[in-house]
Amino acid sequence: MIQMNVSRLCISRADEVFPALAQIPALQRRRLSPIAKLAFSSAMQALSGTPADYIVWVSQYGDEAKTLKILEDVLKDQSPSPTQFSTSVHNAVSGLYSILCQDAAPAVSLAGSWQDGLTEAYAWLKIAQPAGKALVVYYDEPLPDIYLESQDFTAFAMAALVSLDGANLTVDLTAGAPAEPCFQSALAFHEFWLDDSRQQAEVWRKC
């Protein structure tokens, strides 16, 4: 069991507008992929001017559409675009955020679930800075249809600040990872956290 404080939970969906992105110059904003815009939007909303000491970026699939395009170019004997490659890697969103938002906080990019992000944030705070705050950002969009694992859902990003003081969430790590896909688990947490009538769900318990 681990305990933490979760605050400023917010979510951005692909069918919404992202006013938080207005602080990024229009030329640079237009170059961001749709999933990067979602991740940035949720990160900026959760921070709202409060700097984080550590940032955890986590996604199950990442920007897989760009990876598929690179693979298609290779099959056609075309040279992949260096720019496209550099923005397709799993930590591209983290790097772009650091540059465009001038945020020098240490960060990590995980291929995993919302729960993995919370666990990473907790471990870093416990070891490196117990009085600090970590930002956890989960983002995902459907895999291209060519993949057998492809499932239809609206792309989204979810973010929250995590600290160790004033715990309001208990996570049972002994229960193992939820059986459903990572995006479903993240959406389930969002629904659970906003429902005042629910105190426990899956591996999470409010305290």
N, C-alpha and C positions, 0 to 999 in steps of 0.2 A: 504494500500500500504506500502510495506517495500522496502528499497533500500540497496544494498550491492555491494561490489566489488568481482567478481569471477575471479580467475586467475588459470593458470596451469591445465586447464581441460584436463583430459586424460582418456583413456578407455583401458581396457584389455579384450580380448576375449579368449574363451576356445581353439580356434584353433590356437593360437599364442604361441610364446615362451616368457618367462618372465626373461629377463636378470637382472632385478632389484633384483630378489630373490637370486642372487649369493652371497650376503653378509650374508645370513643365512647358517650355516653349513649344509652340504649335508644330514647328518643323520636326523636332525630336519626338513629339507625341505621335505624329502620323507614322513614324517609322517603327513604333512598337507593335508587336503582334497582338492580336485580340486577347490572348491569355495573359500576356505581360501587362496589358492595360488593366485587366481584372485584378491581378495580383497587386499592382501599384495602388489601385483605388482602395482596396481593403486595407493595405498597409498604412496608407496615409490617413484613412479614417480612424483606424485604431490608435495611431500615434497622436493625431490632433495637436501637434506641436510639442508633445512630450517625447524627448529622445529615449531610445532604448539602448541598453548596454550590450545587447546581443540580439541578433535576428536569426530566426530559423525559417528557412524557406523549404516547404515540403510539397511534393506532388507525386502522384503515382505514375502519371504518364508524361508530364512535361509538355513541351511543344513538339509533339510527335509528328504533326503534319509537316513541319520543316524537315525532320529527319527522313520521312518518306519521300519528300521531293528530292532530297540529295540522293537517296538510293535509286530513284527513277532516273536521275541524270546519269548516274554511274552505269546503269543498265543500257542507256542510250549512247554510251561512250562519250558523254559530255563531262567537262570538268566542273565539279561542284563549285558554287560561288563561295569564296572564303568568308564573305560577310554572312551568307546564309548559314554556313557551318558554325561560325563563332556565336551566332545567336540561337543555334539549335541545341547546344549542349545544356545539360541539366542545370548548371549554375549560371546560365546566361541572364535570367531574370534578376538574380541577386546582384550580379556585376553591373547590369544596366541601372538598377535602382541606386546602387552606391554612387555611380557616376552622375546620373541625371539629378538625383536629389541631394547630392553632396553629403551623403551619410557615411561616415567612416567607421561606424560600429562594426565589430567583428561579426561575421555571418557564416552560416553553413547551409548547404543545399542537400536535402535528403530525398531519396526516392522511397516514399512510404505514405503513411496515413497521418491524419490529424492527431491521433493518439501518439504516434511516433514523434511528432513535432512537440507535443506537450512534454513527453518524457525527456527529449533532448534539452528543452528549455529548463526543465527542473534540474537535470543533472549538471548543466553548466552553472546555473545559479548556485546550487548547493556547493559546488567545488570552487568556482572562481569568484563569485560576487554575491553572497547571500542577501545583501541589502539592495541588489539591483533589480532591473526590470528587463524581461526578454519579450520580444515581439515574435509571435508565431503566425506565419502566413501559409495557409494551405490553398492550393489552386489546381484546378484540373478542367480539361475539356474532353469530349468524347474522342476515342481513337478513330482514325479514318476507317471507312467501311471495309477496307481490304483486310483488316485484322479480324480474326475469329472472335477475339475478346471484346470487340466493339459493342458498346451499349449506348443507347440514345438518352442523353440528358442535357440539360441546359448548362453550358459552361459557367463556372462560378469560382469565386475566391472568398475565403473566410479568414479573418485575422482577429487576434486578441492579444492583450498584454498579460504576461504571466509574472508573478512575483511569489516570494515565499511568506511574506507577512500577511496575517489575516486570512488564513486558508478558508476557501469557500468551496473547494472541490477535492474529492478523494478519487484517485484512480487505482483500480485493482490490477496491478501488472501480472498477478498470478493467474488471472482468468484467460490470458492469451488474447490474441488479436481477434476482433469481430470477424465473423465468417463472410459478411457481405463485402463487395468491392469498396475500396477506400473512399470513393466519392459518396457512397451511400452512408458510410459510417460518419463522415464529416457532417452531412446534412442531418443525420439522426442526432448528433450532438447539438447542433444549432437549435433543432426543434425542442430537444430536452432542456437546454439551458434557458430558453425563453418561456417555458411552460412552468409557471409558479406552482402548479398543482402536482408536479412530479419531483420527487426527491432522489430517485434512483432509476438508472436505466443502463443496461449492458454492464460495462465495467466502471461506470461513473456514478458518483454519489455526491449530492450537494451537502455541504456542512456549514 
